[in-house]
Amino acid sequence: MKKIISLILVLTMAICGCFALTACNNNEQGEIVVFTNAFFAPFEYYDGTEIAGVDVDIMNLVGQSLGKTVVYENKDFGTLINYVQEGTLCDCAAAGFTITSERMEKVNFSVTYYTSVQYVIIAKDSMTTNTANDDETCFFWSQLGGKKIGVQLDTTGNIYVQGEIDGWEEGVDGELTGTNAECTAYDDAQLAYEALKAGQIDCIVVDELPSKYLIKNDAATYEAYALYYDADTATLEEYGIAVNKNQTELLTAINAVLNTLLADVDENGKNGVEQLVMAHFGLDG
């Protein structure tokens, strides 16, 4: 981890959360404009007035490799893919994106750099946990029947929960169809967490690391465990950085940085991206 952190510390690129909207391509200006949603820690979050996180560290390394300044702008998550597809205001978006076929019709994705699973955040001891066949402590979808479930708008958590309530296609019921479960979508995961603490919802479905980050200072009151369909089947998904389809040089540079990080395995068996995750959690090793 020390090698990666020391590399990041020498970067001098300006990072800001709100930058004047100017038409891309900013490549000729020596800039890479990255849109994000800065409420998905540890991948992106506000550190004071600046946007920080694992994705920011990755894109800063990309900027360094291309000799360009990286500029960050915070946007609503649901708008990011369309902004990248249009390609006039930004070059790419880094926001803990799950790679899906629908999104791939609009943008190119980098190599997969993190595999996640959906988690459920609840008030401590308000639901009974299970043990999956891989020994993972988990909740089953069936346990969310009748619950008021909070999600982040337009994320895969939102897609999963609404799909399981509505049914995925005509004539096919979801795990929560007919159970009176309710899905409430919030602009970001932090707002969903505030709603949970206020008693407005019963639980939150969100990716693993953001769930752990949200409750890390509230471990006596809240807990989070993986969401499984059954003892064998978790809700796995893979992250990639979304790049405008005309930005082939940028995509190549992003993939080169990610492949280097993924190959940099430390003595604890963690690759470079996992080391960055640990660093943003304030952990070592």
N, C-alpha and C positions, 0 to 999 in steps of 0.2 A: 504493500500500500504506500509506503514512504516514497517509492520511486514515482508513483503516479501523482501523489499529492505534491511532490516537489516540482514535477513538470507543470502542474496546474498553477502553482504559485508564481511561476515566472511569466504567466500570461498577462498582458497589459491591455487586452481588449476592453472597450467600454461596454458595460452591461446596463441597460435601462429598461424599465417596465413600461414606459410610455414614450413613444418617439413619433415625431411628425410623420404622417402618412405621405410618402412620396412614391412615385411609380418606380417599380423595378423594371428593367434589371438594374440593381445597384452594383452589379459585378464590376462595371466600368468605374464605379466610385470606390472600389476596394472594400465593399461591404457585403456581408451575407445577412439578409434580413430573415430572422426566425420568429415565427408566430408560435405562441404557446398558451396554455391555460395554467397560470401559476398557483394552482390550488390542488396539486396532486403530488404532495411530498411523499418520498424524498426525490422524485424525479424532477419536479419544479415547484418552487415555493418562493415566497417573499422573505428575504433576509433584510429587514429594514425596508428601504425603498428599492432595493435591487432584486432582480430575479436570480435565484440560485437553484442548484440541484444537480442530479446526476446527468440529465440531458443537457444542461448548460455546460457542465464540465466537458462532455463529449463534443458538443458543438464548438466550444472554445479551442479544443485540440484540432478540430477540422479547420477552423479559421487560421490557427497557427500554421498548419501544414500548407495552406494556400496563400499565406501572407496577407490575409484580409481581416478586417475588424468584423466582429459578430454583433449584431444589434437585435435585441429581444423586445417583442411587444406582447402584452397580455391581451388575449381575446377570449370570447365565449367558446367553450370547447366545440360546440356544435357547428361553429362557422369555419373551423380551421381547415378541414379537407377542401371545402369549396374555395377558400382563399388560395390554398396551394395549387389547386387545379387551375384557377384563373391566372396566377403567376404574375400579376401586376404589382401587388403590394408586398409580397413576400416570396422568398425562394424555397422555403421548406417550413415544416412545422414539427416540433419535437414536444410531445405531450403524453408520453406513455401510451402511444397508440397501439391497439391490437390490430394486427394485420388481418383484414377480411377481404373476401372477393369483391364485395360491393365497393369498398374504398379503393381497391386496386384498379377498378375501372377508371378512376379519376386521377390517381397519383401513382408514382412509383414508390416502393418502400425499400429501405435499406435491408441489409441482412438482419435476421432476428438477433437481438442482443439481450433479451431477457424473457424468460418464461414465467408466467404468473398464473394464479388461480383466484377465482372469486372467493371473498371472505364475507362472513356475516358478523357485524358488530351488534352486541346486545348489552343490556344492563347485566352485570355479573349474576350468574346463577338463575337467570330468568328463563333459560331453556336448558334441557338436558343434552349433554354432548354425547357423541358416538365415537367409536374407534373404527376407522376404515381398515381394510385388509392390508394396507401399506403402513399401518400403525399410526396414521395421521389422526389427530383429534379433529372432529368435524361436526357439522350440522348437515341434515338432509333437507332437500327441498320441501319434502312433505311436512316438515316442522314449521314452515312459514305460512301454512294455510291459516287464513283468518287474520294474519298480521298486517299492520300498516308498515309498509316497507319503503324506506328512503333510498334513493339512488342519485348519482350525479347525471344530469341531463345529457343524453346522447352518447353515453359511454356504453360499453358492452354490458355492464351491470344493469343499466336501464333496459337494454335490448333483451337480455336474458329474463329479467323479472317480468317485463310487460309481455314477453312472448309466452312465458309459463302461465300467466294469468289469462291472456286472450286466446291462447292456442296458436301454434306456429303456422298452421295452414288450415284451410277449410276441412272440417271433419276430423282434425287431429287436436285433441285436448292437450294442454300443458300440465305440468305437475301441480299448478295452482289454479287451474280452471275449475270454477264452481266452488271454490273454497272461501269466497268472500275476502280474499287477500286484496289489498290496495297498494298501488305503486304511486309514490309521490316523487317527482323529479325536481332536484334543486340545481341551481347554476353551478355549484361546486360541492365537493365532498365535505368541506368545512361547514357549510350551511346545513347540510344533512345531519352532521354530527351535533350542531347546536340544536336542531329540531329534536334529535333523540334525547339530548340532555334536558330539553324543556318538556319532554313527555308527549310530544306531538306525533311521534311515530314509535313503533316497537323495535325496529332494527334497521340496519343499513346493509346493503349489499354493494361492495366496492372491492377493488383489487387488493391483493394481499398486503403489499408494502404500505400503500396509503392507509389501510385500516390499522396496521400496527403503529404507524406514525401518529395517527389521530389519537390513539388511546395511550400512548407511551407514558404520559404523565397522569393517567387516570386508571391505572391498573387495578386499584382497589375497588373501582366502581363499574368499569366496563371491561369486556373481554371480546376477543375476535378469533374465530376459527374458520377453517376452510369449508366451502360449500360443496357438497357431493350430491349426486343423484342417488347413489347407492354406495355400498361399501367398497365398490370397485371403481367408481366413475366420478372424478372431480371435473370442475369446469375450467379446464386448462386453456390458455391463450398465449400468443407470442407477440412481443413488442417489436415495432420498427419505427424508423423516422420517415415521415412522409415528405417526398421531394417532388417538385414540379417536373413533369415528364420531359421538359426541354432542358433541364439542368443536369445533363449527363456528367459533366466534370465534377459538379458538387456531389452527386450520388457516388461517384467513384471514390472521391476523397472521404466521404462519410464511411463507406464500406471499408476503406483501408484503415481508418482510425479504429473502427469497431473490431475488425479482425485482429488488429494488434492488441487491443485491450482483452479480447476474448482468449487470445493465446498466452497472455501474461498471467500465468497461474502461480500463486504464492505458495508458501510452505503449508498453508492451511487448506490448500485445494481450491481457493477462491480465485476466479478470473478477475481481470481488471475492472469490469463493470460491477461485479459483486463487491470488489474492494471499494469502489466509489459509493455504492449503496451503504456499506458499513460506515464509511467516513461521514456521510450525511446523517446517519443515525447517531453519530458521536461515539462509535464503537471502534475497536481496534482488534484485528485478527479474525 
